[in-house]
Amino acid sequence: MNCRQIRSLLSEYYDRALGERLQKIVREHLMRCQECDAEYKKLKKSLAILRKLKSQKAPRDYLQNAFNEKKA
């Protein structure tokens, strides 16, 4: 597999949503390729930051207001 193909699988690799064969292929590629490994580390860091954010409820009329703003 080439780097582009590996990078398209990184999210699924992180989630362990790939089959054993693909999981192994991606893992081995990351051990050999510094660029893809760096991309994977950025993904992991971004997800860690997002997990730390507090969730907030949207205002009741959020969708209605957003739709009305698009019309204007």
Steps between C-alpha positions, in 0.01 A plus 500: 500500500616852435493793741181646358317172556640464851401857593144433385486218756646681800170591661372144474837372620475725805148372571619141447228467240720326244532127463808332644681494164453871428572593861835320468579659162436850635696433822801371305484793259496747789812337643683552168360835381576809707262721302198276547592440863514877554156532337364228729643674806332826393170315469537349847590839650205671330259236627638531853441877490146454369420251776594760762245752370179533695188421307236769487137490405405709203225758555153367416464726199854443369401313185216738422730802540776339296254424220360854505849654486579302184194646328606857575 
